[in-house]
Amino acid sequence: MHVALASHYRLPTAGYGGTERVVVALARGLATLGHRVTLLAAPGTRLPEATILEVPPAELADPNTDIAALLPRGTDILHLHFPVRRTLAHPFVQTFHGNLRAGGTVPPNNIFLSRDHARRYGSETFVYNGLDPADYRFQANKDDYDLFLGRLHSVKGYRWAVEAAKRTRHRLLVAGGWRPSFRRNIRYLGRVDGPKKTDLLAGARCLWMPALWDEPFGLTTIEAFFSGTPVLGTRRGALPEVIAPSVGALCDTLDEMITAAETIGTRDAGACRAHAERYFSHVVMAEEYVRMYRAMLDTGALPPGRPTP
């Protein structure tokens, strides 16, 4: 199959770029499965697994652009990773990577990121995100710190992780966003990426994911699992689909999370890695998207997603 992926961004991204890394992982996964991949992306994009068509972001975003006309001959299906709210003159699907604003309409032929994400918009069609396990360093013996990694926004729940560290005096590393003021046992690292982020994930006793909003997926959870690191999360959005009891804990309150943190270190690092490889690798994600592509080409409709057990 010849699949064209379209992204506004220059790939691979130089910063965190969750959506961008998922697109790169999908291109790798499709190529691993033997499919031909063309990538429409910003100038400067370099990805050995795909043929690159450089398109300025403003041109891709312009509603007057005939995206179908940009595709090379023989393209079977176009997969957009930014919202297009019109029908195109070529078979296409799109993935919406965020939450819609109140009253927003779902783009046509849309694939969500989890069962919860789809259900909130009246759909059953979803594919879980995946990443390449080779991008993460597995470490079985953990260092003596907990980790919060992500935007320092109230909906991400970082204050819960901070408050827990204050109560327990356990060492906490906070990475991402603007610089707050913390106590001595809480260290702020700023934005991290590349080898530094890989090492932080691998060494952490656990990752805190105390989401206070409905996460469409929660990419840092599987980054932790690939690193052999268990996750403390809330029961919001997709997290109950991603975090199994053998690799983490789901809680409703801060007090529950503090209690769960006392035994989080009993989770086996190998089980965390195996969980991510089974359900959330780039190849597993690509296989599910190919199922979506074939259904769209054969029937003109998208099938339900396959939830984790």
Secondary structure, DSSP 8 states (H G I E B T S, - for coil): -EEEEE-SS-SS-SS--HHHHHHHHHHHHHHHTT-EEEEEE-TT---TTSEEEE--HHHHH-TT--HHHHS-TT--EEEESS---S--SS-EEEE--S---TT----TTEEBSSHHHHHTTT---B----B-GGGS---SS--S-EEEES---GGGTHHHHHHHHHHH---EEEESSS-----TTEEEEES--HHHHHHHHHH-SEEEE--SS--S--HHHHHHHHTT--EEEES-TTHHHH--TTTEEEESSHHHHHHHHTTGGGS-HHHHHHHHHHHSBHHHHHHHHHHHHHHHHHHSS--------
